Amino acid sequence: MVALHLARRTVSGPLLRLPGEVKAVVANGSAIPPQMIAAYEAAEYRIEADPPIVLRMGQMSEPLAGLMVDKNMKSAAFLTACNPHGQMLGAADNATRTAALGAELERFAPLVLPACGVDPAGRWPDEPGFLALGCPPAIIEALGRRHRQNALVLCGEDAVPRLVLLR
């Protein structure tokens, strides 16, 4: 079997290429409004770990790097199932979607930690999600699309969070 490589447009950095993943070029345009992309870029992604980890776009995370080395993982991704395509849902709907995503991630990722996307300005409600370590990026992207997400956060071995647009 030939390994294919996909090139993925990231907003916070150059094309992200992780060894062994399939890469496809994403079109230059996006259906996501620029202000929403800016909000994703400004968000904090808080991971329930010991010690807690806070991810910020484009900033290497020493705690995440340490966790990845300790657990022998080459990638990590933050993903939520809340508010599909940026449309606000009620708490019960979001909780159901979060539980479904968690169950799916448990099938594909060796390590899944609870996490939350937080708007530091407080204009958008917190979105519960997960940090999935060691799950192939192609599977993470497929899950993001299945749960109708605009974007997700992907970290390679460098432990630098990058926004990956899904539409």
C-alpha positions as CSV (number, residue, x, y, z in Angstrom):
1,M,0.0,0.0,0.0
2,V,1.4,3.4,-0.9
3,A,1.2,6.1,1.8
4,L,-0.4,9.2,0.5
5,H,0.2,12.7,1.9
6,L,-2.4,15.4,2.3
7,A,-1.4,19.0,2.7
8,R,-3.7,20.8,5.1
9,R,-4.2,24.6,5.2
10,T,-3.7,25.9,8.7
11,V,-4.5,29.4,9.8
12,S,-1.8,29.7,12.5
13,G,1.1,28.3,10.6
14,P,2.5,26.8,7.4
15,L,1.0,23.6,5.9
16,L,1.0,21.0,8.6
17,R,2.5,17.7,7.5
18,L,2.7,14.8,9.9
19,P,4.6,11.7,8.8
20,G,2.4,8.9,7.6
21,E,-0.8,10.8,7.2
22,V,-2.8,11.3,4.0
23,K,-2.6,14.9,2.8
24,A,-4.9,16.8,0.4
25,V,-4.8,20.4,-0.5
26,V,-7.7,22.4,0.9
27,A,-9.0,25.2,-1.4
28,N,-8.0,28.7,-0.6
29,G,-11.4,29.8,0.4
30,S,-13.4,28.8,3.4
31,A,-17.1,28.8,4.3
32,I,-16.1,29.9,7.8
33,P,-16.5,33.6,8.5
34,P,-13.2,35.4,9.2
35,Q,-14.4,36.6,12.6
36,M,-15.1,33.0,13.6
37,I,-11.7,31.9,12.5
38,A,-10.2,34.8,14.6
39,A,-12.2,33.6,17.6
40,Y,-10.8,30.1,17.2
41,E,-7.3,31.6,17.0
42,A,-7.8,33.6,20.2
43,A,-9.4,30.8,22.2
44,E,-7.7,28.8,24.9
45,Y,-8.0,25.1,24.8
46,R,-7.9,23.8,28.4
47,I,-7.0,20.2,29.0
48,E,-7.8,18.4,32.2
49,A,-4.4,16.8,33.0
50,D,-2.1,16.8,35.9
51,P,-0.8,19.5,35.7
52,P,-3.6,21.2,33.7
53,I,-2.6,22.2,30.1
54,V,-3.7,25.3,28.3
55,L,-3.1,25.4,24.5
56,R,-2.9,28.6,22.5
57,M,-2.5,28.8,18.8
58,G,1.0,28.9,17.5
59,Q,2.6,28.6,20.9
60,M,4.6,25.6,21.8
61,S,3.2,23.9,25.0
62,E,5.9,22.5,27.3
63,P,3.3,20.6,29.3
64,L,1.8,19.0,26.2
65,A,5.2,18.2,24.9
66,G,6.0,16.5,28.2
67,L,2.8,14.5,28.2
68,M,3.4,13.4,24.6
69,V,6.9,12.2,25.4
70,D,5.8,10.5,28.6
71,K,3.0,8.6,26.7
72,N,5.0,8.1,23.5
73,M,2.5,10.0,21.3
74,K,3.4,11.8,18.1
75,S,0.2,13.9,17.8
76,A,-2.6,15.4,19.8
77,A,-5.8,17.0,18.7
78,F,-8.5,19.1,20.4
79,L,-12.0,18.4,19.1
80,T,-15.5,19.3,20.2
81,A,-18.9,18.3,18.9
82,C,-20.7,21.3,20.4
83,N,-22.5,24.0,18.3
84,P,-22.1,22.4,14.8
85,H,-20.9,24.8,12.1
86,G,-21.0,27.6,14.8
87,Q,-24.8,27.3,15.3
88,M,-25.7,27.6,19.0
89,L,-27.4,24.5,20.5
90,G,-28.9,24.0,24.0
91,A,-26.9,22.5,26.8
92,A,-28.7,19.1,26.5
93,D,-28.0,18.8,22.8
94,N,-24.4,19.7,23.2
95,A,-24.0,17.2,26.1
96,T,-25.4,14.5,23.9
97,R,-23.1,15.4,21.1
98,T,-20.1,15.5,23.4
99,A,-20.9,12.1,24.8
100,A,-21.1,10.6,21.3
101,L,-17.8,12.2,20.3
102,G,-16.1,10.9,23.4
103,A,-17.3,7.3,22.7
104,E,-16.0,7.5,19.2
105,L,-12.6,8.9,20.2
106,E,-12.2,6.1,22.8
107,R,-12.3,3.7,19.8
108,F,-9.6,5.4,17.9
109,A,-7.2,7.2,20.3
110,P,-5.0,5.5,22.8
111,L,-5.4,8.4,25.2
112,V,-8.4,10.8,25.5
113,L,-8.6,13.6,28.1
114,P,-11.5,15.9,28.9
115,A,-10.9,19.4,27.6
116,C,-12.7,22.7,27.0
117,G,-12.5,25.4,24.4
118,V,-12.7,28.8,26.2
119,D,-13.2,32.3,24.8
120,P,-11.0,34.5,27.0
121,A,-13.2,37.5,26.1
122,G,-16.3,35.7,27.3
123,R,-18.3,36.4,24.1
124,W,-18.9,32.7,23.3
125,P,-19.8,29.9,25.8
126,D,-17.3,27.3,26.8
127,E,-17.3,24.2,24.6
128,P,-16.5,20.9,26.2
129,G,-14.5,18.6,24.1
130,F,-11.5,16.3,24.2
131,L,-7.8,16.1,23.7
132,A,-7.1,12.9,21.7
133,L,-3.5,11.8,21.7
134,G,-2.1,9.3,19.2
135,C,-5.1,9.2,16.9
136,P,-4.3,9.5,13.2
137,P,-5.0,13.1,12.0
138,A,-7.1,11.7,9.1
139,I,-9.5,10.0,11.6
140,I,-9.6,13.2,13.7
141,E,-10.6,15.2,10.7
142,A,-13.2,12.7,9.7
143,L,-14.7,12.8,13.2
144,G,-14.7,16.6,13.0
145,R,-16.6,16.6,9.7
146,R,-19.0,13.9,11.0
147,H,-19.8,16.1,13.9
148,R,-20.2,19.2,11.6
149,Q,-17.3,21.2,13.1
150,N,-15.8,24.2,11.4
151,A,-12.3,23.5,12.6
152,L,-10.1,21.5,15.1
153,V,-6.8,22.0,16.7
154,L,-3.9,19.7,15.8
155,C,-0.5,19.4,17.3
156,G,2.4,17.5,15.9
157,E,5.5,16.3,17.7
158,D,6.5,19.9,18.2
159,A,3.5,20.4,20.5
160,V,2.5,23.6,18.7
161,P,-1.3,23.9,18.3
162,R,-2.5,24.7,14.8
163,L,-6.0,25.5,13.6
164,V,-7.2,23.1,10.9
165,L,-10.2,24.4,8.9
166,L,-12.6,21.7,7.9
167,R,-14.8,23.6,5.5
